[in-house]
Amino acid sequence: MKKKFITTLVLIFIFSTIIGTSAGYSEKITAWFYDIKINLDSKPLGFYSRPFIYNGQVYVSINDIASNMGFGIQWDDKNKVMNLSSNDNNRFSINTLQHELDQKNLEIANLKFQLSQKKVELDILRNNKVSNSSSSSSSSSSQFHDLEKLLEDDFDQHRNNSRTLEFNNYELSELSNDSVRVKMYGNFERTSRYWKDRDKSDFEDFIEDICEEVDEHFSDDIEVIVYDEDSKRTAEYTYDVSKDDLTEEYVYDGSSSNDDDEDLDDLEKLLEDDYKSHKNDGGTMYFSDYELSEYSSEISVKMYGDFDRTDDEWKDRDKKKFRNFIDNICSEIDKKYNKDINIYVKDKDKDRTADYTYDDSANEIKNSYDYEY
């Protein structure tokens, strides 16, 4: 409710342009009192003297304002000067807030330092992983080389049915499934009597002895591929370490149906049957068509997928898993052809999607191109 009062107020005017103390005077004014509420930072202030409106301005007791603001008040009646000062509680509050701010800044600085340390540790771990991987690879390569020399010395020949099969070269490599592949090259032709008239059981015992020797150095399953003097695949065996069991996978017997050395059509069909799909991180990529071409020093493979190279199933693939898939394809081809391999991955529109090269002499696969967008 609005109330009107005629009251006499003593107004003290201090003019900065007048030197000394001005004389006071009184006059009658009309002041309007309402239920005025004043908030500071959205919090209501309490007043002992009611605020009022005069001449369009709101007047509030400076004592009440100072009290709400936490200031001390001192009135110099002689000089008509009011002095406001920060009291101890106010200074304590400011100091407390400043201390809390300093603590927060210190915590932030410590967190930033810890983050930088973690980044350094992560870099060290990555470098160590690369270094360890490189060292492990170097160590395995050295072990393979030493074992190759041992096999060439201790298993350089096999006496069988009064004939001697000689093996002057061994090559060892580790496959993506962690098994060890042993390639052994003979000095005979697979169409000769040396091979045809061998005692099969005796030769398998010879192969099993080789596997046991390899097993002493590498506790992994073993794959043995026998080649003749023209590097033509002559026999293939697998050795299960856990079962101490040797299995014959392939033996050349001279029949036309058994001669798969130069039959790329059969190999294409094998790949289309055994490598028609690749499951990767929840998605499946299908490869319905393989095209193989043979050149003097290499095999070219074009594999066509049913996806678009811009699809998420290609973009979100696990590159290491896909690389192992390609490595397995190369291993399948390498069984029959001792040549370098170039693999070209195409999408459903036959657009270039990825390229891989397999170095037969080094038994290494490299990813030379990946489509990125």
NULUMMI-366613 format. One record per atom (N, C-alpha, C): residue in three letters; x, y, z. Coordinates in steps of 0.1 Angstrom, whole numbers, plus 5000, padded with zeros to 4 digits. Example, Ala and Ser with C-alpha at 12.3 -4.5 7.8 and 13.67 -1.06 7.14 Angstrom:
% NULUMMI-366613
ALA513249435078
ALA512349555078
ALA513249675078
SER512849785071
SER513749895071
SER512950005079
% end
This chain:
% NULUMMI-366613
MET500949885000
MET500050005000
MET500950125000
LYS500550224993
LYS501250354992
LYS500750445002
LYS501750505010
LYS501350605020
LYS502150735017
LYS501450845020
LYS502050975017
LYS502251045031
PHE503451095033
PHE503751165045
PHE504351295042
ILE503951405049
ILE504551535049
ILE505551535060
THR506751535058
THR507751525069
THR508851625066
THR509451655077
THR510551755076
THR511851675078
LEU512651685068
LEU513951615068
LEU515051725067
VAL516051685074
VAL517251775074
VAL518151715063
LEU518351785053
LEU519251735042
LEU520651805043
ILE521551725043
ILE522951775044
ILE523551765030
PHE523951875024
PHE524551875011
PHE526051905013
ILE526851825007
ILE528351855008
ILE528751874993
PHE529151994991
PHE529552034977
PHE531152024976
SER531651954966
SER533051944964
SER533752074960
THR532952164955
THR533452294951
THR533652394962
ILE533052364974
ILE533052454985
ILE534052414995
ILE534952494999
ILE535952465009
ILE535352495023
GLY535552385032
GLY535052415045
GLY533652345047
THR532952365057
THR531752305061
THR530552395057
SER529652345050
SER528452425046
SER527452425057
ALA526752535058
ALA525652545068
ALA524552455065
GLY523952385075
GLY522752305072
GLY521452385072
TYR520452325066
TYR519152385066
TYR518052285065
SER516852315068
SER515752215067
SER514652265058
GLU513952175052
GLU512752205044
GLU511752095044
LYS510552125041
LYS509452025041
LYS509451965027
ILE509351825027
ILE509251755015
ILE508151655015
THR507651605004
THR506651505003
THR507351365000
ALA507351275009
ALA508051145006
ALA506951035005
TRP507150934996
TRP506250824993
TRP506850704999
PHE506150635008
PHE506550515014
PHE505750395008
TYR506450305002
TYR505850184997
TYR506450055005
ASP505949945001
ASP506549825007
ASP507749784998
ILE508749864999
ILE509949854990
ILE510849744994
LYS511249654985
LYS512249554988
LYS513449564979
ILE514549554985
ILE515849564978
ILE516649434979
ASN517149384967
ASN517949264967
ASN519349294963
LEU520249214970
LEU521649224966
LEU522149084962
ASP522449074949
ASP522848944943
ASP521748844945
SER520448894943
SER519248814944
SER518848774958
LYS519548834968
LYS519248804982
LYS518648934988
PRO517448924995
PRO516849045001
PRO517649105012
LEU517749245013
LEU518449315023
LEU517449345034
GLY517949355047
GLY517049395058
GLY517349545062
PHE516349615065
PHE516449755069
PHE515849795082
TYR516449875090
TYR515849925102
TYR515050055099
SER515450125089
SER514750245084
SER514150215071
ARG512850245069
ARG512150205057
ARG512650295045
PRO512950235034
PRO513250315022
PRO511950395017
PHE512250505011
PHE511150585005
PHE511550644992
ILE510550704986
ILE510750764973
ILE510450914974
TYR511450994969
TYR511351134969
TYR511851194956
ASN510951274950
ASN511351334937
ASN511851234927
GLY511151114927
GLY511551014916
GLY512750924920
GLN513350954932
GLN514550874935
GLN514250794948
VAL514850674949
VAL514650584961
VAL515750624970
TYR515350654983
TYR516350684993
TYR516350575003
VAL517650525007
VAL517850415016
VAL518850465026
SER518650425038
SER519550455049
SER520950405046
ILE521950485046
ILE523350445043
ILE523850355054
ASN523250375066
ASN523650285077
ASN523250135074
ASP521950125069
ASP521449995066
ASP522249935055
ILE522650015044
ILE523349965033
ILE524749915038
ALA525449995046
ALA526749965051
ALA526649835059
SER525649825067
SER525549705076
SER525349575067
ASN524549585057
ASN524249475048
ASN525549435040
MET526349535037
MET527549515029
MET528749475037
GLY528549475050
GLY529649435059
GLY530649545061
PHE530349675060
PHE531249785062
PHE531049845076
GLY532049895082
GLY531949965094
GLY531650115091
ILE530950185101
ILE530450315099
ILE531050405110
GLN531550525105
GLN531950625115
GLN531550765110
TRP530750825119
TRP530150965115
TRP530951065122
ASP531551155114
ASP532251275120
ASP531251395119
ASP530651415131
ASP529551515131
ASP530151655130
LYS531351675135
LYS531951815134
LYS532151855119
ASN532751755112
ASN532951785097
ASN531951735088
LYS530951675094
LYS529851615086
LYS530351525075
VAL531151425080
VAL531851325071
VAL531451185076
MET531051105067
MET530750965071
MET531850875065
ASN532550805074
ASN533650715069
ASN533150565069
LEU533350505058
LEU533050355057
LEU534350285056
SER534350165063
SER535550085063
SER535249935063
SER536049855056
SER535949715056
SER536149665070
ASN535249585076
ASN535549535089
ASN536349405088
ASP536749345099
ASP537549235100
ASP536849115094
ASN535549095096
ASN534848985091
ASN534848985076
ASN534649105070
ASN534649115056
ASN535949085050
ARG537049135056
ARG538349105051
ARG538648955053
PHE538148885063
PHE538348745065
PHE537648665054
SER536448715051
SER535648645040
SER536348655027
ILE536948775024
ILE537648795011
ILE538948705011
ASN539648705022
ASN540848625023
ASN540548475022
THR539448435028
THR539048295027
THR538748255012
LEU538048345006
LEU537748314992
LEU538948314983
GLN539848404986
GLN541148414978
GLN541948284981
HIS541948244993
HIS542648124997
HIS542048004989
GLU540747994989
GLU540047884982
GLU540347884967
LEU540448014961
LEU540748024947
LEU542147984945
ASP543048014953
ASP544447974952
ASP544647824952
GLN543847764961
GLN543847614963
GLN543347554950
LYS542247604944
LYS541747554932
LYS542647564921
ASN543347674920
ASN544347694909
ASN545447604911
LEU545847574923
LEU546947484926
LEU546547334922
GLU545247304925
GLU544747174921
GLU544747154906
ILE544347264899
ILE544247254884
ILE545647244879
ALA546647314885
ALA548047304880
ALA548547164882
ASN548247104894
ASN548646964897
ASN548046864887
LEU546746884884
LEU546146794874
LEU546746814860
LYS547046934856
LYS547646954843
LYS549046884843
PHE549746894854
PHE551046834855
PHE550946674854
GLN549946624862
GLN549746474861
GLN549346434847
LEU548546514841
LEU548146484827
LEU549346474818
SER550146574819
SER551346584811
SER552246464814
GLN552346414826
GLN553146304830
GLN552546174824
LYS551246164824
LYS550546044818
LYS550846044803
LYS550846154797
LYS551146164782
LYS552546114780
VAL553446154788
VAL554846114787
VAL554945954789
GLU554245904799
GLU554245764802
GLU553645684790
LEU552545744785
LEU551945674773
LEU552845674761
ASP553545784759
ASP554545784748
ASP555645684750
ILE556145674763
ILE557145574766
ILE556645434763
LEU555445404768
LEU554845274766
LEU554745234751
ARG554245334743
ARG554145314729
ARG555545284723
ASN556545364726
ASN557845344721
ASN558445214725
ASN558145174738
ASN558645044742
ASN557944924735
LYS556644944732
LYS555944844725
LYS556444824711
VAL556744934705
VAL557344934691
VAL558744864692
SER559444914702
SER560844864704
SER560844714707
ASN559944674716
ASN559844534720
ASN559344444708
SER558444504701
SER557944434689
SER559044414679
SER559844524677
SER560944514668
SER562044414673
SER562244424686
SER563244334692
SER562844194691
SER561444164694
SER560944034693
SER561043974679
SER560644064670
SER560744024656
SER562243994652
SER563144084656
SER564544054653
SER565043934660
SER564543904672
SER565043784679
SER564443664673
SER563243664668
SER562643544661
SER563343524648
SER563643634641
SER564343614628
SER565743554631
SER566443594641
SER567743534644
SER567643384648
GLN566543354656
GLN566343214660
GLN566043134647
PHE565143184638
PHE564843114626
PHE566143084618
HIS566943184617
HIS568143174609
HIS569043064615
ASP569243064628
ASP570042964634
ASP569442824633
LEU568142814634
LEU567442684632
LEU567542634618
GLU567442724608
GLU567642694594
GLU568942624591
LYS570042684597
LYS571342634595
LYS571442494602
LEU570842474613
LEU570842344620
LEU570242244612
LEU569042274606
LEU568342174598
LEU569042144585
GLU569742244579
GLU570442224567
GLU571742134570
ASP572142134582
ASP573342054586
ASP572841914590
ASP571841904598
ASP571441774604
ASP570341694596
PHE569641774587
PHE568541704580
PHE568741734565
ASP569941724560
ASP570241764546
ASP570041654537
GLN569741524542
GLN569441414533
GLN568641314541
HIS567941234532
HIS567141124538
HIS567241004529
ARG567740894535
ARG567940764528
ARG566640694528
ASN566240654516
ASN564940594515
ASN564940494503
ASN564640364506
ASN564640264495
ASN565840264486
SER567040274493
SER568340274486
SER568540394478
ARG567740494479
ARG567940624472
ARG568040734483
THR568740834479
THR568940944489
THR568241074484
LEU567341124492
LEU566741254489
LEU567541364496
GLU568041454489
GLU568841564495
GLU568041694496
PHE568241764507
PHE567541894510
PHE568541994514
ASN568842084505
ASN569942174507
ASN569542314512
ASN568242334513
ASN567742464518
ASN566542454526
TYR566542524537
TYR565342534546
TYR565042674549
GLU563742714548
GLU563242844551
GLU562142834562
LEU562342914573
LEU561342914584
LEU560743054585
SER559443054588
SER558743174590
SER557543154600
GLU557043264606
GLU555943254615
GLU554743304608
LEU553643234609
LEU552343264603
LEU551543354612
SER550443414607
SER549643504615
SER548943424626
ASN548743294625
ASN548143214635
ASN549143164645
ASP550343214645
ASP551443184654
ASP552043044651
SER551642974641
SER552242844638
SER553542874630
VAL554442784629
VAL555742794622
VAL555642724609
ARG556042784598
ARG556042724585
ARG557442684581
VAL557642564577
VAL558942514573
VAL558942484558
LYS559742554550
LYS559842514536
LYS561142444534
MET561142324528
MET562342254525
MET562442214511
TYR563642244505
TYR563742234490
TYR564742114487
GLY564242024479
GLY565041904475
GLY565741924462
ASN566641824460
ASN567441834447
ASN566941734437
PHE565741694438
PHE565141604429
PHE563841664423
GLU563441594412
GLU562141634406
GLU561041554412
ARG559841604414
ARG558741534420
ARG558241424410
THR558641434398
THR558141334388
THR559241214387
SER560341224394
SER561341124393
SER561141004402
ARG561840904400
ARG561740784408
ARG562240804423
TYR563040904425
TYR563540934438
TYR562240964447
TRP561341034442
TRP560141074449
TRP559040964448
LYS558840914436
LYS557740824434
LYS557940684442
ASP559240644443
ASP559540514449
ASP559840514463
ARG559740634470
ARG560140644484
ARG559140564492
ASP559640524504
ASP558840454514
ASP558040564521
LYS556740574520
LYS555940684525
LYS556140694540
SER556040584547
SER556140584562
SER557540634567
ASP558540584560
ASP559940634564
ASP560040784562
PHE559540834551
PHE559640974548
PHE558841054558
GLU557641004562
GLU556941074573
GLU557641074586
ASP558340974589
ASP559240964601
ASP560241074600
PHE560841094588
PHE561841194586
PHE561241334589
ILE560041364583
ILE559441484585
ILE559041504600
GLU558641404607
GLU558341414621
GLU559541444629
ASP560641394626
ASP561941424633
ASP562241574631
ILE562041634619
ILE562241774617
ILE561241854626
CYS560041814626
CYS559041884635
CYS559441884649
GLU559941774654
GLU560341764668
GLU561541854671
GLU562441864661
GLU563541954663
GLU563042104663
VAL562142134655
VAL561642274655
VAL560842294668
ASP560142194673
ASP559342204685
ASP560242234697
GLU561442194697
GLU562342214708
GLU562642364709
HIS562542434698
HIS562842584698
HIS561642674698
PHE560542624692
PHE559342694692
PHE558142604695
SER557442634706
SER556342544710
SER555042584703
ASP555142574690
ASP553942614682
ASP553642504672
ASP552442504667
ASP552142404656
ASP552942434644
ILE553242334636
ILE554142344625
ILE553542294612
GLU553842374602
GLU553442334588
GLU554742314580
VAL554842194574
VAL555942164565
VAL555542154551
ILE556242224542
ILE555942214528
ILE557242174521
VAL557142064513
VAL558342004506
VAL558242054491
TYR559342104486
TYR559442144472
TYR560542064465
ASP560342054452
ASP561341984445
ASP562342084440
GLU563242044431
GLU564342134427
GLU563842244418
ASP562642234413
ASP562042344405
ASP561142424413
SER561142404426
SER560342484436
SER558842454434
LYS558542334429
LYS557142284428
LYS556742214440
ARG555542244445
ARG555042184457
ARG554942034455
THR555541964464
THR555641814463
THR554841744474
ALA554841804486
ALA554141744498
ALA553941854508
GLU552841834516
GLU552541924527
GLU552041844539
TYR552641884551
TYR552241814564
TYR552041924574
THR551141884584
THR550941974596
THR551241884608
TYR551841954618
TYR552141884630
TYR551541954642
ASP550641884649
ASP549941934661
ASP550841904673
VAL551342014679
VAL552342004690
VAL551641934702
SER550441984705
SER549741934717
SER549441784717
LYS549241734704
LYS548841594703
LYS550041504698
ASP551141574695
ASP552341504689
ASP551941424677
ASP551241494668
ASP550541414657
ASP550941484644
LEU551341404634
LEU551641454621
LEU550541414611
THR550141514603
THR549041484593
THR549441514579
GLU549241424570
GLU549541454556
GLU548341534550
GLU548741654545
GLU547741744539
GLU547641724523
TYR548841704517
TYR548941694503
TYR550241624499
VAL550141534489
VAL551341464483
VAL551141454468
TYR552141494461
TYR552041484446
TYR552241344442
ASP551341284434
ASP551341144430
ASP551541134415
GLY551641244408
GLY551841224393
GLY550541234385
SER549441224391
SER548141224384
SER547841374380
SER547141394369
SER546741524364
SER545841594374
SER544941524380
SER544041584390
SER544841634402
ASN545941574404
ASN546741604416
ASN547741724414
ASP547941754401
ASP548941854397
ASP548341994398
ASP548442064409
ASP547842194411
ASP548842314410
ASP550042284405
ASP551142384405
ASP550742504396
GLU550242474384
GLU549942584375
GLU548442614373
ASP547642554381
ASP546242564379
ASP545642674388
LEU545642794382
LEU545242914390
LEU543742904392
ASP542942834383
ASP541542834384
ASP541142754397
ASP541842644400
ASP541642574412
ASP541842664425
LEU542942734424
LEU543342824435
LEU542342934437
GLU541842984426
GLU540743094427
GLU539543034434
LYS539142914430
LYS537942844436
LYS538242824451
LEU539442774454
LEU539742754468
LEU539542884477
LEU540042994471
LEU539943124479
LEU538543164480
GLU537743144469
GLU536343184469
GLU535543104479
ASP536042984482
ASP535342894491
ASP535742924505
ASP537042934507
ASP537642944521
ASP537843084526
TYR537843184517
TYR538043324521
TYR536943414515
LYS535743364515
LYS534643434509
LYS534143544519
SER534443534532
SER533943634541
SER535043664552
HIS534943784557
HIS535843824568
HIS535043904578
LYS534943844591
LYS534243914601
LYS535144004609
ASN534744124610
ASN535644224616
ASN534844324624
ASP535144324638
ASP534444414647
ASP532944424645
GLY532344304645
GLY530844294644
GLY530344294631
GLY531044344621
GLY530544354607
GLY531244244599
THR530644204588
THR531144104579
THR531344154565
MET532544144559
MET532844174546
MET532844054537
TYR532144054526
TYR532143934517
TYR532943964504
PHE533643854500
PHE534443864488
PHE534043744479
SER533243784469
SER532643674461
SER533543634449
ASP534543714446
ASP535243684433
ASP536743714435
TYR537543614431
TYR539043634431
TYR539543614417
GLU540443694413
GLU541143684400
GLU542643674402
LEU543243564398
LEU544643544400
LEU545343544386
SER546543604386
SER547343604374
SER548843574378
GLU549443494369
GLU550843454372
GLU551743524363
TYR552843584369
TYR553943644361
TYR555243574364
SER556243624358
SER557543554360
SER558043554374
SER557843654382
SER558343664395
SER557243694406
GLU556043694402
GLU554943734411
GLU553643674408
ILE552743674418
ILE551343634416
ILE550543764419
SER549543794410
SER548743914412
SER547343854416
VAL546743914426
VAL545443874431
VAL544543994432
LYS543443984425
LYS542344094427
LYS541144024434
MET540744084445
MET539644034453
MET538544134454
TYR537344104450
TYR536244194449
TYR535244174461
GLY535044284468
GLY534044284479
GLY532644324475
ASP531744294484
ASP530344334482
ASP529944464488
PHE530944544493
PHE530744664501
PHE531244784493
ASP530844904497
ASP531445024491
ASP532545074500
ARG533545124494
ARG534745164502
ARG534445284511
THR533245344509
THR532845454518
THR531945404529
ASP531645274529
ASP530745224540
ASP531545214553
ASP530745214564
ASP531245204577
ASP532045074579
GLU531544964573
GLU532244834575
GLU533644834571
TRP533944924561
TRP535344934557
TRP536045044565
LYS535445154568
LYS536045264575
LYS536345224590
ASP535445144596
ASP535545104610
ASP536244974612
ARG536744914602
ARG537344784604
ARG538644794613
ASP538944674619
ASP540244664627
ASP541244634616
LYS542144724614
LYS543144714603
LYS544044594605
LYS544444564618
LYS545244454621
LYS544644314618
LYS543344304621
LYS542544184618
LYS542444164603
PHE542244274596
PHE542044264581
PHE543444224575
ARG544444284580
ARG545844244576
ARG546144104577
ASN545744044589
ASN545943904591
ASN545143814581
PHE543943864578
PHE543043794568
PHE543843794555
ILE544443904551
ILE545143904538
ILE546443824539
ASP547043824551
ASP548243734553
ASP547943594551
ASN546743554556
ASN546343414555
ASN546143374540
ILE545543464532
ILE545443444518
ILE546743424511
CYS547743514515
CYS549043504509
CYS549743374513
SER549443324525
SER550043194530
SER549443084522
GLU548243094518
GLU547542984510
GLU548142984496
ILE548443104490
ILE548943104477
ILE550443064477
ASP551143104488
ASP552543084489
ASP552842934490
LYS551942854495
LYS552142704496
LYS552442654482
LYS551742704472
LYS551842654458
LYS552742724449
TYR553042854452
TYR553842934444
TYR554943004452
ASN556142984450
ASN557243054457
ASN557543184449
LYS556543274450
LYS556743404443
LYS556243514452
ASP556643634449
ASP556043754456
ASP554543764452
ILE553743824460
ILE552343834458
ILE551843974459
ASN551144024450
ASN550544154450
ASN549044134451
ILE548444194462
ILE546944174464
ILE546244314462
TYR545244324454
TYR544544444452
TYR543044424456
VAL542644494467
VAL541244484472
VAL540444584465
LYS539344534459
LYS538344624452
LYS537044624459
ASP536244734458
ASP534944734464
ASP533944684453
LYS532644694456
LYS531644644447
LYS531544714434
ASP532144844434
ASP532144924421
ASP533544904414
LYS534344814419
LYS535644784414
LYS536644904416
ASP536344984426
ASP537245094429
ASP538345044438
ARG539545104437
ARG540645074444
ARG540445104459
THR540644994467
THR540245004482
THR541544984491
ALA542344884487
ALA543544864495
ALA544544784486
ASP545844804489
ASP546844724482
ASP547844664492
TYR548244534490
TYR549144474499
TYR550244404490
THR551444394495
THR552544324488
THR553144224498
TYR553344104493
TYR553943994501
TYR555343954495
ASP556343974503
ASP557743944499
ASP557943804503
ASP558143714493
ASP558243574495
ASP559643544502
SER560643614498
SER561943584504
SER562043624519
ALA561343734522
ALA561443784536
ALA560243734544
ASN559243674537
ASN558043624544
ASN557343744551
GLU557243854545
GLU556643984551
GLU555544034542
ILE554544084548
ILE553444154541
ILE553444294545
LYS553144384535
LYS553144524537
LYS551844584531
ASN551244674538
ASN550044744534
ASN550544874527
SER550544874513
SER551044994506
SER550045094503
TYR548745064504
TYR547645164502
TYR546345134509
ASP545745234515
ASP544445224521
ASP543545334516
TYR542345314512
TYR541445424509
TYR540945484522
GLU541145614522
GLU540745694534
GLU539845814529
TYR538845844537
TYR537945954532
TYR537546034545
% end
